[in-house]
Structures are given as C-alpha cells and as structure tokens.
Amino acid sequence: MSPALATGRQRIRHIRIEQNFPSLAHYLEQSQSISLERAELLIDLGSIYLNGRRQRNNTELNVGDILRIHLQPKRFSSEGFKAREAAVHVNEDFIVANKPHGLPTHPTLDNSKENLLYLLQEEFGSLWPVHRLDHDTAGLIVLGRSHKFARHFQTWLKNGLVEKYYRAICSTPPPQGRHIHFLTLNKQGNQTVSENLMTGQNQKRAELIINPVQPHPKLSDLYLVDLQLITGRTHQVRAQLAHLGAPIWGDRIYGFSSPSKPLPAHLELISTKIVLPGPRGARRAFLRPER
C-alpha cells in the first residue's frame, strides 16, 4: 500500500489503493491501524470518501481507488430529538421544523448523519433544505418535500415574500430600526462588517430591522432583541449585532464578554417566526412553540 498523506495533525488521510481488498472496514483495520469498531463508525457517519464520493457502505476496494478518510469527524448531539415533535407544521409541500441548538441543518463534510435533514428524512422521507440556520442557532426552518416546492421557495426569497423573525439575548440594547451593512467572509468563515460598500472587496449587502428592545425579565443586564431578517447571510445577525455594540449572549466568535455573565451552553439566538405566501394571496405565519 502507498503511504497515507496526513494533514491537520492526522485529521485527514489521502490514500491510493495499490491492491484489491474485499472490505473497506477491514482495510482500515489492517492497513491503517484503525480499530474495526472505529472504522465502522467512520463509514456510518459518512466520514470516508471513495473516488471523490461519500462512502457509507462497507464496500470492496480496487487497485487505483482513492480514499479520503476524515479521522476525527466533528460530532453533534441529537440526544432527545424526536422528528414528530420537532415538526411544527407538515403538509404535502413542506415541513416547518424546530431545530435545536448545536445541530447542523444539513450534512457536514465529515459527518452526514448527525444533522436536522438526516433526522427528519428518517421520519418523513426525502426533503430539500430551502434555506438554512447556522448550527449554533435554534428555531424554525423550512424544508421542502419536492423539487417543485424548493423552486417556489427560492422564487419567494428572490421576490422578498418570505419573512423571517428572530429573537436574540444581547449584552446591551442595540439601536432600533433598519440597519444596512456590507459583509465580507474571511478565511475562517466569519464575517467582517463595514458601513460602506467598498470596491473589489466581494461584499454582500446585509439588512435587518430591530424592533423595540426589552430588558430580559429574568436576567439582569441582558436584553431581549426581536428583529426581522431582510437578507440571509452566514452569521448575519451575529455579525451585525456585534458591530452595533450588542453581541449575542453566548457568541464566542463575535465577542460577547461580561464579567458578571458567564457564557451559556449555546448561542442565544432563535428563529421565532416564519411567514410564507399562502393560497389566493393569503399569508401563512408559523410560530416557534413556547417552552
């Protein structure tokens, strides 16, 4: 066998197979010093790619095959998740689901199983994610049950017909009203916020509306911030609120800090309401259940 090329402190191995092998799991055990139990877990999670495609079956290997093995896939807890309970609304066209904190919307590069899409498809069959929530964000998200609905949803988004509302808990009250910024995604996958559009910076326009802010009824020195998201960018709410001097409680990326408030277990940002077009010009509003 050719030697493995390891990257990122042995997080990934790239291997060219030089002889036939009857079983992927046994190849990993015998040639890569990965226990059989660990090998089967990596296959089950979708952490192994064979010739550029995710491999979730314990298939045979042939000369010339190329393996990419993600040795340390990031894990996400779905403990206690029940698809039927998470489904706020179900019809023949789409599902509105209540995503928990810390669970990705869809498969990640090294884990195809521990995500909202996979868990809901186990119960409801094929689904199409038509928008997304960051894995740290909880709350309402829409998943289509057909390509046709997915196309309709993208048209609604383009025409500004989908309303998305969020609630955050912040360290200081941000200024109310409409806020427009320009975001640049950096190499770490985080957003840099600018007040102005700059030439050649590959910026994206980000817009939200902050409604009247209330002091948190139970937590001193924290505020409930209700807002409407007009555009949908990666980390948009987090980045804009931090830029406005009101980082979200629990945001380890965009700078929440408080000597009197330790960080909570998760980011305090929730998608609370989605409004979609309905039949004959009506509007359909879906609310996250109160707990």
N, C-alpha and C positions, 0 to 999 in steps of 0.2 A: 504494500500500500504506500502511496505517496504520503509524505508528512503533511500534517494539517497546518494551515496558516491560521494562527490565532490572533485575534485583535481585541483591544479593550480589556486587557487583563483576563484573557481566556473567556471572554463573554461570547465570542463568535469563532467558529472554525469553518474554514472552507476546504473541502476535500475533493480530490478527483479519484474515483474508484478505479483500481487497476486490475481487479479480478472479480468475477461474478460472486454474488453472495446471496443465499436463499432468503435472508431475513434482515430487515433494517435494524430491528432491536438487537439481534444477536451480533450484527456487525458492530454496533456501537459498544456493546459489552466486550467483545473480544478484541476489537482493533482500536477502540478509543478510550478504553478503561472507564466506561460509564456503566454503572450497575444496570442490570436488566430492569429493575423497578423504575430507576430514573429514566432510562431510555423509553420505556412505555409511557411514562408521564409526559416527556417531551413530545412524543408522537401525538398523544392525546390532546395536548394543548395547542398543537399546530406550530411548534417551535422549530420544526425542521423543514427545509425546502429541498426538493429533489428536482434538479434541472430547472430551477427558477420558479417552481410551483410548490405551494404549501402541501406537505405530505402528512395526512392524518391516518394513513393505513400502514400496517407493518408489511410493506411490500418487499419484493426481492430487489437486489441491486445488480446492475450490469456494468461491464467494463466501459469506462468513459463517462459514467454518470457523475454529476457534480452535486455534492451535498453542501448546504449551509446549515450549520447547527447553532442555534441560539441556546447557549448552555445555562444561562441564568435569566429565563423569562420573567418579566415583571408580573407578579400575581395580584389579583384583585378579588376582594372578598364579595361573595354573593350570599353569604350566610343569612338565612331567614327570608330570602327573596322568593316570592310566590307570584308567578306571572298573572294569574287571575286577579289577585289583589292589586297588583301594580297597574292593571289596565283600568283607567278611569272611564274610558269610553271605547266601545268596539262596535263597528258596523262592517258592511261588506267592502267598504272602500279603504278604511284606515283605522288605526288604533291610536288613541291618546294614552300614553303611559306616564306613570310617575316614577322617574328614575331616582334611585338612591344616590347619596354622595359616594364618591370614590369608585364608581363603576363606569367604565368607558361606554360610550354609545355603541361603538362597533368594534370589530377585531383590531388589535394592535399588531405590529409587525411580528412579535414573538409570542402572541397569545390570542388564539382565535376563539376561545371558549368562554372566558370569563368577561362577558360584556352583555349589555342590555339586549342587543339584537339577537344574539345566540339564545339567550334565556327565553325571550319571548317567542322565537321561532320554534322552540321545543314544544310550546303550548299551542301556538296559533298558525304554524306553517310559515311559508315564505313571506318575508316582509322586506320593504325597501326603506332605508333611512332617508328621509327627505330634507332633514336639517339635523343639527347635532347640538349637544351640550358638552362643554368641557367635562372631563371625568370628575373634577372636583365639585362641579355644580349639580345640584339636585333639582327635581321638579318635572314639569310637564314637557313632553316631547311627542311629536307626531311621527308615526311610521306608516307608510303606505302598504296596502295589501295587493297592489297591482302596479305594473309599469304605467298604466294609464293614469292612475291617481298621482303617481310620482311626477309625471309630466305636468298634470294640472297644478300641483303644488308649486312647482318651480315657476310656472306662469304667474300664479298668485303672488309669489315672493317678488318677482320682477316688477309686477304692477302695484306693489305696496298694499296688497289685500290681506296679508297675514299680520295680525297684531300680536306682539309678544311682550308680556309684562313680567317683571322680576321684583323680588324683594331682597335687599342686602342689609346686613348689620354692619354699620361703619363706626369708626372711632370719632369722627367729627361730622357735623351736618354739611353736606355739600350744597352749593348754591342751586336753587330750584331753577326750572326752566329748560329750554332746549340748549344742548351743547354739541358742537361740531368740532371734531379734531381729525387729525390725519395720522394714521398708524403705519409704522414700518416694522416688519417682523425681522428680528435679528437671528443670528446663527443658533442661538439657544432656544429658539421657538417662542420668545417673549416679544412683547410689543413695546416700541419706543413711541411716545406720543408727542406730537407737535401741534401748535396752534395754527400753523400756516402750511399750505401746500408748497413743497419745495421741488424744483425741477430735478429730475434724474434720481429721485430717492425711492421710487417704486412704492409710493404711499397709497393707502386706501382710506377713503373717507369713512368716518365713524360718527354716527349720530344717535343720540338718546335724549329722552325727556325725563327730567327728575321732577316728581310730584312733591307736594308738601311733606316735609320730613317731621317725624315724631320722635321724641325721646323713647328709648326702649322702656316698656312698662316694668320690667323686672331686673334689668341690668343697668346699673348706673354708669354714666359716662359713655354710653353707646346709643346709637340712633338707628331707627328703622327707616330705610330708604326705599321707597317704592318708585319704580321707573318703568318707562316704556322704551324698548329697544327698537330703533328705526332701521338700522343696518345690522348685519350679523357678522362680526369678525371674531377671529380667535382671540380669546381673553379680552374682548372689547370692554365689557362692563368693568372688569377688574382694573384694566389699564386706565380707562377714562376716570373712574372714581379716584384712583390713586393720584392721577395728575391733578385732579381738582382738590387734593388735600384731604381726601376722605377714603383711605384704603379700607378694604373689606376685612372685617374681623376673621382671622384665620388665614389670611393671604400671606404665605411665606415668600412668594415671588415678588409681589408688588409693594412690599414694605410696610405691612401693618406692624406696629410696635406700641406697646403700652406697659409701663412699669406696674400698673395695677391690674392688668388684664392678661393672664396667660393665654396662649393660643389655644383655641378649641381643637377638637379632634378633626374637624373638617372645615372647609371654607363655608362661611355663612352667606351663601348666595343661592337663591331658589327661583326657578321658573314657576310663577304662581298662576298665570292665566294665559291662554291662547285663544284668539278669536279668528275663525275661518269663515270664508264665504259659504252661504247655505243655499238651498233651493229658492228660486224665484226672487233673488236679490236679498234674501234674509241673511243675518249674521248669526253664527253659532259660537257661543262662548263656553270654554271648558275651564273649570277651576280646579286647582290642586286641593285635595281633601285636607281639611284641618286635622291636626293630630293633637 
